[in-house]
């Protein structure tokens, strides 16, 4: 199973920092998402995931266990404090499926988890 996690609206916040020439805000966003993605990686690792990607505002991991409690994982991710920045998550049996699920989650709003594992749906 794969999970892909991405910050909500982080790209827009970064773009605004550039457009308004706000160096301090860009530094702040960078520091926040670096800490948050590290914390998210730690949550996934605690559940036994191998981290295959961690950069910018995203994290991806994989695990051989298909019966992992995705809801508990996402609840732990939601509890990570990131100064108002939320994260959405997609899960699937392949890396591609986890990405498609992430896009679906983001199309349903912010701070969402969508899974293509076991029939799919919001978790």
The first five atom37 places (N, CA, C, CB, O) and aatype in JSON, in Angstrom:
{
  "aatype": [20, 20, 20, 20, 20, 20, 20, 20, 20, 20, 20, 20, 20, 20, 20, 20, 20, 20, 20, 20, 20, 20, 20, 20, 20, 20, 20, 20, 20, 20, 20, 20, 20, 20, 20, 20, 20, 20, 20, 20, 20, 20, 20, 20, 20, 20, 20, 20, 20, 20, 20, 20, 20, 20, 20, 20, 20, 20, 20, 20, 20, 20, 20, 20, 20, 20, 20, 20, 20, 20, 20, 20, 20, 20, 20, 20, 20, 20, 20, 20, 20, 20, 20, 20, 20, 20, 20, 20, 20, 20, 20, 20, 20, 20, 20, 20, 20, 20, 20, 20, 20, 20, 20, 20, 20, 20, 20, 20, 20, 20, 20, 20, 20, 20, 20, 20, 20, 20, 20, 20, 20, 20, 20],
  "atom_mask": [
    [1, 1, 1, 1, 1],
    [1, 1, 1, 1, 1],
    [1, 1, 1, 1, 1],
    [1, 1, 1, 1, 1],
    [1, 1, 1, 1, 1],
    [1, 1, 1, 1, 1],
    [1, 1, 1, 1, 1],
    [1, 1, 1, 1, 1],
    [1, 1, 1, 1, 1],
    [1, 1, 1, 1, 1],
    [1, 1, 1, 1, 1],
    [1, 1, 1, 1, 1],
    [1, 1, 1, 1, 1],
    [1, 1, 1, 1, 1],
    [1, 1, 1, 1, 1],
    [1, 1, 1, 1, 1],
    [1, 1, 1, 1, 1],
    [1, 1, 1, 1, 1],
    [1, 1, 1, 1, 1],
    [1, 1, 1, 1, 1],
    [1, 1, 1, 1, 1],
    [1, 1, 1, 1, 1],
    [1, 1, 1, 1, 1],
    [1, 1, 1, 1, 1],
    [1, 1, 1, 1, 1],
    [1, 1, 1, 1, 1],
    [1, 1, 1, 1, 1],
    [1, 1, 1, 1, 1],
    [1, 1, 1, 1, 1],
    [1, 1, 1, 1, 1],
    [1, 1, 1, 1, 1],
    [1, 1, 1, 1, 1],
    [1, 1, 1, 1, 1],
    [1, 1, 1, 1, 1],
    [1, 1, 1, 1, 1],
    [1, 1, 1, 1, 1],
    [1, 1, 1, 1, 1],
    [1, 1, 1, 1, 1],
    [1, 1, 1, 1, 1],
    [1, 1, 1, 1, 1],
    [1, 1, 1, 1, 1],
    [1, 1, 1, 1, 1],
    [1, 1, 1, 1, 1],
    [1, 1, 1, 1, 1],
    [1, 1, 1, 1, 1],
    [1, 1, 1, 1, 1],
    [1, 1, 1, 1, 1],
    [1, 1, 1, 1, 1],
    [1, 1, 1, 1, 1],
    [1, 1, 1, 1, 1],
    [1, 1, 1, 1, 1],
    [1, 1, 1, 1, 1],
    [1, 1, 1, 1, 1],
    [1, 1, 1, 1, 1],
    [1, 1, 1, 1, 1],
    [1, 1, 1, 1, 1],
    [1, 1, 1, 1, 1],
    [1, 1, 1, 1, 1],
    [1, 1, 1, 1, 1],
    [1, 1, 1, 1, 1],
    [1, 1, 1, 1, 1],
    [1, 1, 1, 1, 1],
    [1, 1, 1, 1, 1],
    [1, 1, 1, 1, 1],
    [1, 1, 1, 1, 1],
    [1, 1, 1, 1, 1],
    [1, 1, 1, 1, 1],
    [1, 1, 1, 1, 1],
    [1, 1, 1, 1, 1],
    [1, 1, 1, 1, 1],
    [1, 1, 1, 1, 1],
    [1, 1, 1, 1, 1],
    [1, 1, 1, 1, 1],
    [1, 1, 1, 1, 1],
    [1, 1, 1, 1, 1],
    [1, 1, 1, 1, 1],
    [1, 1, 1, 1, 1],
    [1, 1, 1, 1, 1],
    [1, 1, 1, 1, 1],
    [1, 1, 1, 1, 1],
    [1, 1, 1, 1, 1],
    [1, 1, 1, 1, 1],
    [1, 1, 1, 1, 1],
    [1, 1, 1, 1, 1],
    [1, 1, 1, 1, 1],
    [1, 1, 1, 1, 1],
    [1, 1, 1, 1, 1],
    [1, 1, 1, 1, 1],
    [1, 1, 1, 1, 1],
    [1, 1, 1, 1, 1],
    [1, 1, 1, 1, 1],
    [1, 1, 1, 1, 1],
    [1, 1, 1, 1, 1],
    [1, 1, 1, 1, 1],
    [1, 1, 1, 1, 1],
    [1, 1, 1, 1, 1],
    [1, 1, 1, 1, 1],
    [1, 1, 1, 1, 1],
    [1, 1, 1, 1, 1],
    [1, 1, 1, 1, 1],
    [1, 1, 1, 1, 1],
    [1, 1, 1, 1, 1],
    [1, 1, 1, 1, 1],
    [1, 1, 1, 1, 1],
    [1, 1, 1, 1, 1],
    [1, 1, 1, 1, 1],
    [1, 1, 1, 1, 1],
    [1, 1, 1, 1, 1],
    [1, 1, 1, 1, 1],
    [1, 1, 1, 1, 1],
    [1, 1, 1, 1, 1],
    [1, 1, 1, 1, 1],
    [1, 1, 1, 1, 1],
    [1, 1, 1, 1, 1],
    [1, 1, 1, 1, 1],
    [1, 1, 1, 1, 1],
    [1, 1, 1, 1, 1],
    [1, 1, 1, 1, 1],
    [1, 1, 1, 1, 1],
    [1, 1, 1, 1, 1],
    [1, 1, 1, 1, 1],
    [1, 1, 1, 1, 1],
    [1, 1, 1, 1, 1]
  ],
  "atom_positions": [
    [[0.83, -1.16, 0.0], [0.0, 0.0, 0.0], [0.89, 1.25, 0.0], [-0.95, -0.01, 1.2], [1.98, 1.26, 0.57]],
    [[0.39, 2.28, -0.65], [1.1, 3.54, -0.75], [0.24, 4.67, -0.2], [1.51, 3.83, -2.2], [-0.99, 4.65, -0.34]],
    [[0.88, 5.65, 0.4], [0.2, 6.89, 0.78], [0.99, 8.06, 0.22], [0.05, 7.01, 2.34], [2.22, 8.05, 0.19]],
    [[0.25, 9.06, -0.22], [0.85, 10.3, -0.69], [0.16, 11.44, 0.04], [0.73, 10.46, -2.26], [-1.06, 11.53, 0.05]],
    [[0.95, 12.3, 0.65], [0.44, 13.39, 1.48], [1.0, 14.7, 0.94], [0.82, 13.19, 2.99], [2.17, 14.78, 0.58]],
    [[0.14, 15.71, 0.9], [0.57, 16.99, 0.34], [-0.11, 18.13, 1.1], [0.23, 17.07, -1.17], [-1.27, 18.03, 1.49]],
    [[0.64, 19.22, 1.31], [0.1, 20.39, 1.97], [-0.97, 21.07, 1.13], [1.21, 21.38, 2.29], [-0.87, 21.14, -0.09]],
    [[-2.01, 21.56, 1.81], [-3.1, 22.25, 1.13], [-2.77, 23.72, 0.95], [-4.42, 22.08, 1.93], [-2.47, 24.42, 1.92]],
    [[-2.84, 24.19, -0.27], [-2.63, 25.6, -0.64], [-1.23, 26.13, -0.32], [-3.64, 26.44, 0.08], [-1.02, 27.34, -0.3]],
    [[-0.28, 25.25, -0.08], [1.08, 25.7, 0.23], [1.7, 26.38, -0.99], [1.96, 24.51, 0.69], [2.38, 27.39, -0.85]],
    [[1.47, 25.82, -2.17], [2.0, 26.43, -3.39], [1.51, 27.86, -3.58], [1.62, 25.61, -4.6], [2.26, 28.72, -4.02]],
    [[0.25, 28.1, -3.24], [-0.3, 29.46, -3.34], [0.36, 30.39, -2.34], [-1.81, 29.44, -3.13], [0.64, 31.55, -2.66]],
    [[0.61, 29.9, -1.13], [1.28, 30.72, -0.12], [2.71, 31.05, -0.55], [1.29, 29.99, 1.24], [3.18, 32.17, -0.34]],
    [[3.37, 30.08, -1.15], [4.73, 30.32, -1.65], [4.7, 31.34, -2.78], [5.37, 29.0, -2.14], [5.5, 32.27, -2.8]],
    [[3.77, 31.18, -3.71], [3.64, 32.13, -4.83], [3.38, 33.54, -4.32], [2.52, 31.7, -5.77], [3.98, 34.49, -4.81]],
    [[2.5, 33.67, -3.33], [2.2, 34.99, -2.78], [3.44, 35.61, -2.15], [1.07, 34.89, -1.73], [3.65, 36.82, -2.27]],
    [[4.26, 34.8, -1.5], [5.49, 35.33, -0.9], [6.41, 35.91, -1.97], [6.23, 34.22, -0.13], [7.0, 36.97, -1.78]],
    [[6.52, 35.21, -3.09], [7.33, 35.72, -4.2], [6.73, 36.98, -4.79], [7.48, 34.65, -5.28], [7.42, 37.98, -4.99]],
    [[5.43, 36.94, -5.07], [4.78, 38.06, -5.74], [4.77, 39.33, -4.9], [3.37, 37.7, -6.11], [4.83, 40.44, -5.44]],
    [[4.71, 39.18, -3.58], [4.73, 40.34, -2.69], [6.13, 40.6, -2.14], [3.76, 40.13, -1.54], [6.32, 41.42, -1.24]],
    [[7.12, 39.89, -2.7], [8.52, 40.08, -2.32], [8.72, 39.94, -0.81], [9.01, 41.45, -2.79], [9.48, 40.7, -0.2]],
    [[8.03, 38.97, -0.22], [8.02, 38.79, 1.22], [8.96, 37.64, 1.61], [6.59, 38.52, 1.73], [8.55, 36.49, 1.76]],
    [[10.22, 37.99, 1.77], [11.25, 37.0, 2.1], [10.97, 36.34, 3.45], [12.63, 37.66, 2.12], [11.11, 35.13, 3.59]],
    [[10.57, 37.15, 4.43], [10.33, 36.6, 5.77], [9.22, 35.54, 5.76], [9.96, 37.72, 6.73], [9.33, 34.52, 6.43]],
    [[8.15, 35.8, 4.99], [7.05, 34.83, 4.91], [7.51, 33.55, 4.22], [5.86, 35.44, 4.15], [7.12, 32.45, 4.62]],
    [[8.33, 33.68, 3.18], [8.85, 32.51, 2.48], [9.71, 31.66, 3.41], [9.65, 32.93, 1.24], [9.62, 30.43, 3.41]],
    [[10.55, 32.31, 4.19], [11.38, 31.6, 5.17], [10.5, 30.88, 6.19], [12.35, 32.57, 5.88], [10.77, 29.74, 6.56]],
    [[9.45, 31.57, 6.66], [8.53, 30.99, 7.65], [7.82, 29.76, 7.08], [7.5, 32.03, 8.1], [7.76, 28.72, 7.73]],
    [[7.3, 29.87, 5.86], [6.6, 28.75, 5.23], [7.55, 27.56, 5.07], [6.03, 29.15, 3.85], [7.19, 26.42, 5.37]],
    [[8.76, 27.84, 4.61], [9.75, 26.78, 4.42], [10.03, 26.05, 5.74], [11.04, 27.35, 3.85], [10.06, 24.82, 5.78]],
    [[10.23, 26.82, 6.8], [10.51, 26.2, 8.1], [9.33, 25.37, 8.59], [10.86, 27.28, 9.14], [9.51, 24.26, 9.09]],
    [[8.12, 25.9, 8.43], [6.92, 25.19, 8.88], [6.74, 23.86, 8.15], [5.69, 26.05, 8.67], [6.53, 22.82, 8.78]],
    [[6.83, 23.89, 6.82], [6.59, 22.65, 6.08], [7.74, 21.66, 6.24], [6.38, 22.96, 4.59], [7.52, 20.45, 6.18]],
    [[8.95, 22.15, 6.45], [10.06, 21.22, 6.72], [9.81, 20.44, 8.01], [11.39, 21.98, 6.82], [10.0, 19.22, 8.04]],
    [[9.39, 21.14, 9.06], [9.11, 20.48, 10.33], [7.9, 19.55, 10.18], [8.85, 21.52, 11.44], [7.93, 18.42, 10.66]],
    [[6.85, 20.04, 9.52], [5.63, 19.24, 9.37], [5.88, 17.96, 8.57], [4.53, 20.06, 8.69], [5.42, 16.89, 8.96]],
    [[6.61, 18.06, 7.46], [6.85, 16.86, 6.66], [7.76, 15.87, 7.4], [7.48, 17.23, 5.31], [7.62, 14.66, 7.23]],
    [[8.67, 16.39, 8.2], [9.49, 15.5, 9.03], [8.61, 14.78, 10.05], [10.62, 16.29, 9.74], [8.76, 13.58, 10.27]],
    [[7.69, 15.53, 10.69], [6.78, 14.93, 11.66], [5.86, 13.9, 11.0], [5.95, 16.01, 12.35], [5.6, 12.84, 11.56]],
    [[5.37, 14.22, 9.8], [4.52, 13.28, 9.06], [5.3, 12.01, 8.74], [3.98, 13.93, 7.76], [4.78, 10.9, 8.86]],
    [[6.55, 12.17, 8.32], [7.4, 11.02, 8.03], [7.59, 10.14, 9.26], [8.77, 11.47, 7.51], [7.59, 8.91, 9.16]],
    [[7.73, 10.78, 10.42], [7.88, 10.02, 11.67], [6.61, 9.24, 12.0], [8.23, 10.97, 12.83], [6.69, 8.09, 12.44]],
    [[5.44, 9.86, 11.78], [4.17, 9.16, 12.0], [4.1, 7.93, 11.12], [2.97, 10.09, 11.73], [3.79, 6.83, 11.59]],
    [[4.39, 8.11, 9.83], [4.34, 6.97, 8.91], [5.33, 5.89, 9.32], [4.63, 7.44, 7.47], [5.0, 4.7, 9.29]],
    [[6.54, 6.29, 9.69], [7.56, 5.31, 10.1], [7.12, 4.53, 11.33], [8.9, 6.03, 10.38], [7.39, 3.34, 11.44]],
    [[6.43, 5.2, 12.27], [5.94, 4.52, 13.46], [4.95, 3.41, 13.11], [5.28, 5.52, 14.41], [4.83, 2.42, 13.84]],
    [[4.24, 3.57, 12.0], [3.3, 2.54, 11.54], [3.98, 1.51, 10.64], [2.15, 3.19, 10.79], [3.34, 0.56, 10.19]],
    [[5.28, 1.69, 10.39], [6.02, 0.72, 9.6], [6.22, 1.08, 8.14], [5.35, -0.57, 9.67], [6.71, 0.26, 7.36]],
    [[5.84, 2.29, 7.75], [6.01, 2.71, 6.36], [7.47, 3.0, 6.05], [5.16, 3.94, 6.08], [8.22, 3.5, 6.89]],
    [[7.86, 2.69, 4.84], [9.14, 3.14, 4.28], [8.86, 4.48, 3.6], [9.74, 2.07, 3.25], [7.96, 4.58, 2.77]],
    [[9.62, 5.5, 3.96], [9.45, 6.82, 3.34], [10.19, 6.8, 2.01], [9.98, 7.97, 4.29], [11.4, 6.57, 1.97]],
    [[9.47, 7.04, 0.93], [10.09, 7.01, -0.39], [10.25, 8.41, -0.98], [9.27, 6.15, -1.34], [10.93, 8.6, -1.99]],
    [[9.62, 9.4, -0.33], [9.73, 10.78, -0.81], [9.38, 11.72, 0.33], [8.81, 11.04, -2.05], [8.37, 11.52, 1.01]],
    [[10.21, 12.74, 0.54], [9.9, 13.84, 1.46], [10.6, 15.06, 0.93], [10.34, 13.52, 2.94], [11.82, 15.17, 1.0]],
    [[9.83, 15.99, 0.41], [10.38, 17.23, -0.13], [9.28, 18.28, -0.17], [10.99, 17.01, -1.55], [8.09, 17.96, -0.24]],
    [[9.7, 19.53, -0.11], [8.76, 20.65, -0.14], [7.65, 20.38, 0.87], [8.18, 20.86, -1.58], [7.92, 20.26, 2.06]],
    [[6.4, 20.28, 0.42], [5.28, 20.06, 1.33], [4.65, 18.68, 1.15], [4.23, 21.14, 1.14], [3.47, 18.5, 1.44]],
    [[5.43, 17.72, 0.66], [4.87, 16.41, 0.38], [5.67, 15.27, 0.99], [4.79, 16.21, -1.09], [6.87, 15.37, 1.23]],
    [[4.95, 14.17, 1.24], [5.54, 12.94, 1.76], [4.85, 11.77, 1.08], [5.4, 12.85, 3.33], [3.64, 11.79, 0.86]],
    [[5.62, 10.75, 0.74], [5.05, 9.51, 0.21], [5.72, 8.34, 0.91], [5.23, 9.42, -1.35], [6.91, 8.37, 1.22]],
    [[4.93, 7.31, 1.15], [5.46, 6.12, 1.8], [4.78, 4.86, 1.3], [5.32, 6.22, 3.3], [3.73, 4.92, 0.67]],
    [[5.41, 3.73, 1.61], [4.81, 2.44, 1.22], [5.0, 1.44, 2.35], [5.45, 1.91, -0.09], [5.9, 1.55, 3.19]],
    [[4.1, 0.46, 2.35], [4.13, -0.59, 3.36], [3.51, -1.85, 2.75], [3.36, -0.15, 4.66], [2.61, -1.76, 1.91]],
    [[3.98, -3.0, 3.16], [3.45, -4.26, 2.63], [2.12, -4.64, 3.27], [4.46, -5.38, 2.83], [1.38, -5.44, 2.71]],
    [[1.81, -4.08, 4.43], [0.6, -4.4, 5.18], [-0.61, -3.66, 4.62], [0.79, -4.05, 6.67], [-0.7, -2.43, 4.72]],
    [[-1.55, -4.4, 4.03], [-2.75, -3.78, 3.47], [-3.85, -3.56, 4.5], [-3.28, -4.63, 2.35], [-4.87, -2.94, 4.19]],
    [[-3.66, -4.05, 5.71], [-4.7, -3.89, 6.73], [-4.35, -2.81, 7.74], [-4.93, -5.21, 7.44], [-4.89, -2.8, 8.85]],
    [[-3.47, -1.91, 7.37], [-3.06, -0.82, 8.25], [-4.24, 0.13, 8.48], [-1.86, -0.05, 7.64], [-5.08, 0.29, 7.6]],
    [[-4.31, 0.74, 9.64], [-5.41, 1.64, 10.0], [-5.16, 3.03, 9.43], [-5.58, 1.71, 11.55], [-4.54, 3.88, 10.07]],
    [[-5.64, 3.25, 8.21], [-5.41, 4.52, 7.53], [-6.08, 5.68, 8.24], [-5.91, 4.44, 6.1], [-5.55, 6.8, 8.25]],
    [[-7.23, 5.44, 8.83], [-7.94, 6.51, 9.54], [-7.11, 6.99, 10.73], [-9.33, 6.02, 10.02], [-7.01, 8.2, 10.96]],
    [[-6.52, 6.07, 11.47], [-5.68, 6.44, 12.61], [-4.46, 7.22, 12.15], [-5.24, 5.19, 13.39], [-4.06, 8.2, 12.78]],
    [[-3.87, 6.79, 11.05], [-2.7, 7.5, 10.52], [-3.08, 8.92, 10.15], [-2.12, 6.76, 9.28], [-2.38, 9.87, 10.51]],
    [[-4.19, 9.08, 9.43], [-4.6, 10.42, 9.02], [-4.97, 11.28, 10.22], [-5.77, 10.34, 8.04], [-4.68, 12.48, 10.23]],
    [[-5.6, 10.7, 11.23], [-5.9, 11.46, 12.45], [-4.62, 11.96, 13.1], [-6.69, 10.59, 13.45], [-4.57, 13.09, 13.59]],
    [[-3.58, 11.13, 13.12], [-2.29, 11.56, 13.68], [-1.69, 12.69, 12.85], [-1.31, 10.38, 13.74], [-1.12, 13.63, 13.41]],
    [[-1.82, 12.6, 11.54], [-1.29, 13.65, 10.67], [-2.05, 14.95, 10.9], [-1.38, 13.23, 9.19], [-1.45, 16.03, 10.94]],
    [[-3.36, 14.86, 11.06], [-4.17, 16.05, 11.3], [-3.8, 16.74, 12.61], [-5.64, 15.69, 11.31], [-3.98, 17.95, 12.74]],
    [[-3.29, 15.99, 13.56], [-2.95, 16.58, 14.86], [-1.62, 17.33, 14.85], [-2.9, 15.49, 15.91], [-1.28, 17.99, 15.83]],
    [[-0.88, 17.23, 13.75], [0.41, 17.94, 13.66], [0.14, 19.42, 13.47], [1.27, 17.37, 12.48], [-0.57, 19.82, 12.54]],
    [[0.7, 20.23, 14.34], [0.49, 21.68, 14.29], [1.4, 22.3, 13.23], [0.75, 22.32, 15.67], [2.61, 22.09, 13.23]],
    [[0.78, 23.07, 12.34], [1.56, 23.69, 11.27], [1.04, 25.09, 10.96], [1.53, 22.82, 10.0], [0.97, 25.49, 9.8]],
    [[0.68, 25.84, 12.01], [0.27, 27.24, 11.87], [-0.8, 27.43, 10.8], [1.48, 28.1, 11.53], [-0.7, 28.32, 9.96]],
    [[-1.82, 26.59, 10.85], [-2.94, 26.74, 9.92], [-2.8, 26.01, 8.6], [-3.15, 28.15, 9.65], [-3.76, 25.96, 7.83]],
    [[-1.65, 25.44, 8.32], [-1.48, 24.67, 7.09], [-1.98, 23.26, 7.35], [0.03, 24.66, 6.62], [-1.59, 22.61, 8.32]],
    [[-2.87, 22.79, 6.48], [-3.39, 21.44, 6.59], [-2.81, 20.56, 5.49], [-4.93, 21.44, 6.52], [-2.22, 21.06, 4.53]],
    [[-2.98, 19.27, 5.66], [-2.46, 18.3, 4.69], [-3.57, 17.35, 4.28], [-1.27, 17.51, 5.29], [-4.41, 16.96, 5.1]],
    [[-3.57, 16.97, 3.01], [-4.49, 15.96, 2.5], [-3.7, 14.71, 2.16], [-5.28, 16.48, 1.26], [-2.5, 14.77, 1.92]],
    [[-4.4, 13.56, 2.14], [-3.73, 12.29, 1.93], [-4.52, 11.42, 0.96], [-3.53, 11.55, 3.27], [-5.75, 11.38, 1.0]],
    [[-3.8, 10.73, 0.11], [-4.38, 9.72, -0.77], [-3.71, 8.4, -0.49], [-4.24, 10.12, -2.25], [-2.52, 8.35, -0.21]],
    [[-4.48, 7.32, -0.57], [-3.9, 5.99, -0.37], [-4.4, 5.05, -1.46], [-4.26, 5.44, 1.03], [-5.53, 5.15, -1.93]],
    [[-3.51, 4.13, -1.84], [-3.86, 3.19, -2.89], [-2.91, 2.01, -2.92], [-3.86, 3.87, -4.24], [-1.89, 2.01, -2.22]],
    [[-3.24, 1.03, -3.72], [-2.41, -0.17, -3.78], [-1.17, 0.03, -4.65], [-3.22, -1.33, -4.33], [-0.25, -0.79, -4.61]],
    [[-1.13, 1.12, -5.42], [0.06, 1.47, -6.19], [0.39, 2.94, -5.94], [-0.16, 1.21, -7.72], [-0.43, 3.69, -5.42]],
    [[1.59, 3.33, -6.29], [1.98, 4.73, -6.15], [1.04, 5.62, -6.96], [3.45, 4.93, -6.6], [0.61, 6.68, -6.48]],
    [[0.74, 5.19, -8.18], [-0.18, 5.96, -9.03], [-1.55, 6.1, -8.38], [-0.32, 5.28, -10.41], [-2.12, 7.19, -8.36]],
    [[-2.08, 5.0, -7.84], [-3.39, 5.06, -7.18], [-3.38, 6.02, -5.99], [-3.81, 3.67, -6.72], [-4.36, 6.73, -5.76]],
    [[-2.29, 6.04, -5.24], [-2.23, 6.94, -4.09], [-2.23, 8.4, -4.55], [-0.98, 6.66, -3.24], [-2.79, 9.26, -3.88]],
    [[-1.61, 8.66, -5.68], [-1.6, 10.03, -6.22], [-2.98, 10.42, -6.75], [-0.55, 10.15, -7.34], [-3.44, 11.53, -6.51]],
    [[-3.63, 9.5, -7.46], [-4.99, 9.77, -7.95], [-5.92, 10.0, -6.76], [-5.52, 8.58, -8.82], [-6.77, 10.9, -6.79]],
    [[-5.76, 9.21, -5.7], [-6.57, 9.39, -4.5], [-6.29, 10.74, -3.85], [-6.3, 8.25, -3.5], [-7.21, 11.4, -3.36]],
    [[-5.02, 11.17, -3.84], [-4.68, 12.48, -3.29], [-5.37, 13.59, -4.08], [-3.15, 12.69, -3.31], [-5.94, 14.5, -3.49]],
    [[-5.31, 13.51, -5.39], [-5.97, 14.52, -6.23], [-7.48, 14.53, -5.95], [-5.7, 14.25, -7.74], [-8.09, 15.6, -5.89]],
    [[-8.06, 13.36, -5.78], [-9.48, 13.27, -5.46], [-9.77, 13.9, -4.1], [-9.94, 11.8, -5.47], [-10.74, 14.63, -3.94]],
    [[-8.92, 13.61, -3.11], [-9.08, 14.2, -1.78], [-9.05, 15.72, -1.86], [-7.99, 13.71, -0.82], [-9.9, 16.4, -1.27]],
    [[-8.09, 16.26, -2.59], [-7.95, 17.71, -2.71], [-9.13, 18.33, -3.46], [-6.65, 18.06, -3.41], [-9.49, 19.48, -3.21]],
    [[-9.73, 17.58, -4.38], [-10.88, 18.12, -5.1], [-12.12, 18.16, -4.21], [-11.16, 17.28, -6.36], [-13.1, 18.82, -4.54]],
    [[-12.08, 17.44, -3.09], [-13.2, 17.43, -2.14], [-13.02, 18.42, -1.01], [-13.38, 16.04, -1.57], [-13.83, 18.46, -0.09]],
    [[-11.98, 19.23, -1.06], [-11.72, 20.22, -0.02], [-10.34, 20.06, 0.57], [-12.76, 20.12, 1.08], [-9.49, 19.34, 0.03]],
    [[-10.12, 20.73, 1.67], [-8.83, 20.68, 2.35], [-8.9, 19.7, 3.52], [-8.41, 22.09, 2.84], [-9.98, 19.39, 4.03]],
    [[-7.72, 19.23, 3.93], [-7.62, 18.38, 5.11], [-8.47, 17.11, 4.95], [-8.07, 19.16, 6.36], [-9.22, 16.73, 5.84]],
    [[-8.32, 16.47, 3.79], [-9.12, 15.3, 3.43], [-8.24, 14.08, 3.2], [-9.97, 15.59, 2.19], [-7.06, 14.2, 2.86]],
    [[-8.83, 12.91, 3.38], [-8.17, 11.66, 3.01], [-9.12, 10.88, 2.12], [-7.76, 10.82, 4.27], [-10.28, 10.66, 2.47]],
    [[-8.62, 10.47, 0.97], [-9.39, 9.63, 0.05], [-8.57, 8.38, -0.2], [-9.72, 10.37, -1.29], [-7.35, 8.44, -0.37]],
    [[-9.24, 7.23, -0.22], [-8.54, 5.96, -0.4], [-9.1, 5.19, -1.58], [-8.63, 5.12, 0.87], [-10.32, 5.08, -1.73]],
    [[-8.22, 4.66, -2.4], [-8.61, 3.74, -3.46], [-8.38, 2.3, -3.04], [-7.82, 4.05, -4.74], [-8.51, 1.38, -3.85]],
    [[-8.04, 2.09, -1.77], [-7.89, 0.75, -1.21], [-9.27, 0.28, -0.76], [-6.85, 0.74, -0.01], [-10.03, 1.05, -0.17]],
    [[-9.58, -0.97, -1.02], [-10.85, -1.58, -0.58], [-12.06, -0.79, -1.04], [-10.87, -1.7, 0.94], [-12.93, -0.46, -0.23]],
    [[-12.12, -0.5, -2.32], [-13.33, 0.11, -2.87], [-13.33, 1.61, -2.96], [-14.46, -0.3, -2.09], [-14.14, 2.19, -3.68]],
    [[-12.46, 2.26, -2.26], [-12.34, 3.7, -2.36], [-13.33, 4.45, -1.5], [-12.51, 4.12, -3.76], [-14.28, 3.88, -0.95]],
    [[-13.09, 5.74, -1.4], [-13.97, 6.63, -0.67], [-13.23, 7.47, 0.34], [-15.04, 5.85, 0.03], [-12.07, 7.22, 0.66]],
    [[-13.94, 8.49, 0.83], [-13.38, 9.32, 1.88], [-13.23, 8.49, 3.14], [-14.25, 10.57, 2.15], [-14.09, 7.68, 3.46]],
    [[-12.14, 8.7, 3.83], [-11.87, 7.95, 5.06], [-12.04, 8.89, 6.23], [-10.45, 7.32, 5.04], [-11.86, 8.48, 7.38]]
  ]
}
